[in-house]
Amino acid sequence: MWIGQRSLLTVSLGLVRRLTVVDPSSCAGGRVRCVPSLTCVRGMTHYPIDDVAFGLTDEQRQLRETAFHFAQKELAPHAEAIDRDNHYPQLREFFRKCGEMGFLGITADPEFGGTGGTYLDHVIINEELSRASGSIALSYGAHSNLCVNQINRHGTTAQKEKFLPKLCSGEHIGALAMSEVGAGSDVVSMKLRADYDSSDDTYVLNGTKFWITNGPDADVLVVYARTDPNAAKPQHGVTAFIVEKDFPGFSIGQKLDKLGIRGSNTGELVFENCKVPAGNILGQLNKGIYVLFSGLDLERLVLAAGPVGLMQASCDIAFDYAHQRKQFDQRIGEFQLIQAKMADMYTKLSASRSYLYSIARAASQGHCNRKDCAGVILFCAENATQIALDAIQILGGNGYINDYPTGRYLRDAKLYEIGAGTSEIRRLVIGRALNAEYS
């Protein structure tokens, strides 16, 4: 496990130290970087990323290489089956491997089992996991950012000592429960109640949550509930709680059958007189809205790496296909209309990645701008959907059959225009922020 950012090059698992670049001539086309303990997996089927142009340090470039090889070895071979079956039977095993790599607690404090890395580190890992499997990358993001990072930022020392080590190791899976059937974009209208019981210093939760990523799998959940129904403003009566799956009165409802991001389990949570100790309040009583919105900004930032990874995957397959497929006795990538489409894909991807890395660097330095956290996921998500469509178009008939992954990329990308705030809500957040600057 990484013990802070400085030891990124000395991972105890040894994977980073094995990422030695060998003589390029020994690999296909002279373009493959090899790992002695793994097979050569990077050819032009994985279009290279110019990390120097994007300002990554040597450690961050090494982190990318580590995450790429890990994801391509452990996750990519299963991506098609995960999508087809809407199930990943090795999820817990994969999470434990992520824990060994130090990925799960990437932004958590080392004293509680975390890695002590930055939000840019987090983004790089999520991007490479998304490139391999959009669905499991979302499960990773929900765990590492929505749950682990929130507990690390707002938890008491006792809470961190209790929950973070197993979440960071992968022994436990985490989730965040905010949305309800009637409270999606208008999340502060939530109806889940938490009533205080002075007899045993607990809060009794009653109600449901809906659309919860990792909900059916989670051992530990950050749950938002209404603790003061008489508050002058609805957002002032919300509290965040840490709920454990074995609490009496807590159960899993229906598992949802989604268009995309299949295999990342999304479900309904049911609370029926579920008693949660007062010591499990995350942050302050009736001030969960501050936990929620500060976390939502970082959620949008980190999850924006998902569509960037999907854009990269779309370019990977489309660019390679365009330089292999021949029509009229020439490669289709040599036709100007296809060149134009590839150029648009490449520049949209590059602009999205630059925006993402800039905001991630700022957040890593303590500057978290709500306007740009909304802006970066808005920009990346909409570009990802378009680039997936472009990839389908370049592949033509092959892009429209499920023998190729382009359809999956499109279905996965669309999620990011809806989850973590719809595109419309993001534009509203940006517009209000701009107006506030002139008031």
C-alpha positions, 0 to 999 in steps of 0.5 A: 500500500502507498504510504503517502504520495512520495512512495508512489514509486515503491509500492509494496506490491511491487507493481510500480517497480516492475513497470520498467520500459524495455527496448521498444524494438522488442514489442509490436510496432516499437510502440509498446511499453512492457511490464516484465511480469505482465504481457505486453498490453499497450499497442496502438490499440491503446492510444498513448497519452502525452502526459508531459503535455498535461503537466503530470509529474514523474510520479503521476506518470508512473501512477498512470502506468501502474493504474493502466496495467492494473486495470487492463489486466484485472478489469478489462478482460471482464468488462463485456461480461459484466455489462452483459450479465449486469453482475460482477461476481469478483467485485469484492476480490477486485476491491481487495486488490485495489486496496492492496494497490492503495487505490481505495483510500487514495485521498485518506490519511495514512494513519487510518489506512489511506494513501495520502494522495491528491485529488489529481491522483484520484482522478488519474486512477479513476480515469484508467479504471473507466477506460477498462470498465465504466461500470466498475470504475463508478463503483470504485468512485462511489466507494473511494470518494463518496464514502471514504473521502467524506468520512476522512474529511468530516469524521471524528477520530473515533469514526475514522479509526473504526471505519476507514481501515477496512474501507481502505483495504477493500474488506468493506465496500462503501456507498453514499445514500442521498437521492430518493424517489421524490428527491433527485435534483431537489435533494433537500426535499428528502423524506427519510426521517431520523427521530432521536430516541433519548432512551438509548441515544440513537436516531431511528430512521424510517424511509427509503433511498433510491438510485444508490450506487453500491447500495446492494453491496455496501457494508458502510454507507453515508446516509442523509436524513431529515432530523428537524422537519420544522426547520425554517429552510428544508436544507437546515434540518438534514444530518449525515449518518454512518450506517452499517449494513447489519443495523436492525431495520436496514435492508436492501430493496430492489436492484435496478436494471440500468441502461448502462453502467451495468454490473455496478449495482444500483438499488433501493435502501429501506429503513424501518425503525433502523436505529443508528447510534448518535455517535455515528453522526457525520459532521454536526447535527442538522448541518449535514447540508454542508457535508453534502454540498462540499462532498458533491463538489468533489464528487463531480470533480472525481467522477468527471474522470469517468467520462474522460476514461470512456472518451479515451476508450472510444478513441482507442478503438476508433483510431485503431479501427480507422487505420486497419479497416480498408474500403476503396483500397485504402484505410478509412482513416485516410479519408478526410471526413474520417480524419476530421471526425478523429481530429474532433474526438482528439481535441475534445478529449484533450480539452476535457482532460486539461480542464479536469486536471487543472481543477483537480490540481486546484482542489489538491491545493485546497481550492475547490470551486463549485462553479468549475466542479460542476463545469468540468463534469458537464463538459466531460460528460457531454463530450463523452457521449458525443465521442462515443457516438463518433466512435460508433460512426467510424466503426459503421455497422461494427459499431452498432453490434455488441461484438464491439464495445462502442455501444457500451461506451455510449450507454455508460457515458450517458450516465454522467449527464444524469448522475451527480446532478443532471446537465441542467442542474450543472448549468444552473449551478454555474449560472447562479455562481456567475450571477453571484459574482456580479451581485 
